[in-house]
Amino acid sequence: MFNIAGYLDRFKKIGAAKDVMRQAAADSFKEAAGVVIDPKSVVISKGEISVATAPLNHSLVFMRRERIIAALKERLPDISIDRIRCR
């Protein structure tokens, strides 16, 4: 017989991994640029990290983008991040 609870547990693990990545990214932004970002506003896909933040923080992020990318690579070595996009 098919156990639906066991099947759905796989999807909980995927969601938890994304939450950990988002929190690590938000911590990297705070550490490297001094910008506080809500982890829910972070989207990571295809070598790009997209962040929703205030316009004032956009310039801080772009001025310190190399430091942020280095911090991200240190915290998340399994993921390749090459670009940062603010929206």
C-alpha positions as CSV (number, residue, x, y, z in Angstrom):
1,M,0.0,0.0,0.0
2,F,1.2,3.5,-0.8
3,N,2.2,5.7,2.2
4,I,1.2,9.3,1.3
5,A,2.8,10.7,4.5
6,G,6.2,9.3,3.6
7,Y,5.9,10.7,0.1
8,L,5.0,14.2,1.3
9,D,7.9,14.2,3.8
10,R,10.3,14.5,0.8
11,F,8.7,17.9,0.0
12,K,9.1,19.2,3.5
13,K,12.9,18.6,3.3
14,I,13.1,20.5,0.0
15,G,11.3,23.5,1.6
16,A,13.5,23.4,4.7
17,A,16.7,23.5,2.5
18,K,15.4,26.6,0.7
19,D,14.7,28.3,4.0
20,V,18.3,27.6,5.2
21,M,19.7,28.9,1.9
22,R,17.6,32.1,2.2
23,Q,18.7,32.7,5.8
24,A,22.3,32.2,4.9
25,A,22.0,34.7,2.1
26,A,20.4,37.3,4.3
27,D,23.1,36.8,6.9
28,S,25.8,37.2,4.2
29,F,24.2,40.5,3.1
30,K,24.2,41.8,6.6
31,E,27.8,40.7,7.3
32,A,29.3,41.9,4.0
33,A,27.3,45.0,3.2
34,G,25.6,45.9,6.5
35,V,22.2,45.6,4.7
36,V,19.4,43.9,6.6
37,I,17.3,41.8,4.2
38,D,14.2,39.8,4.9
39,P,15.0,36.1,4.2
40,K,11.5,35.7,2.5
41,S,12.5,38.3,-0.1
42,V,15.5,36.3,-1.3
43,V,15.2,34.2,-4.5
44,I,18.1,32.0,-5.7
45,S,18.0,30.6,-9.2
46,K,20.4,29.8,-12.0
47,G,23.5,31.5,-10.6
48,E,21.6,34.6,-9.6
49,I,20.3,35.9,-6.3
50,S,17.4,38.3,-6.4
51,V,16.6,40.4,-3.4
52,A,13.7,42.8,-2.7
53,T,15.0,45.7,-0.7
54,A,14.7,49.5,-0.4
55,P,16.2,51.7,-3.1
56,L,18.8,53.1,-0.7
57,N,20.1,49.6,-0.1
58,H,20.4,48.9,-3.9
59,S,23.5,51.2,-4.1
60,L,25.1,49.6,-1.0
61,V,24.6,46.1,-2.4
62,F,26.1,47.1,-5.8
63,M,29.1,48.8,-4.3
64,R,29.9,45.8,-2.1
65,R,28.7,43.1,-4.5
66,E,32.1,41.3,-4.7
67,R,32.3,41.0,-0.9
68,I,28.7,39.7,-0.8
69,I,29.4,37.1,-3.5
70,A,32.5,36.0,-1.6
71,A,30.5,35.7,1.6
72,L,27.8,33.7,-0.2
73,K,30.3,31.3,-1.7
74,E,31.8,30.8,1.8
75,R,28.4,30.1,3.4
76,L,26.9,28.2,0.5
77,P,29.7,26.3,-1.3
78,D,27.3,24.0,-3.1
79,I,25.6,26.9,-5.0
80,S,27.2,29.0,-7.7
81,I,26.2,32.6,-7.4
82,D,27.6,35.0,-10.0
83,R,25.1,37.9,-10.0
84,I,23.0,39.9,-7.6
85,R,19.8,41.6,-8.7
86,C,17.8,44.0,-6.6
87,R,14.2,44.6,-7.2
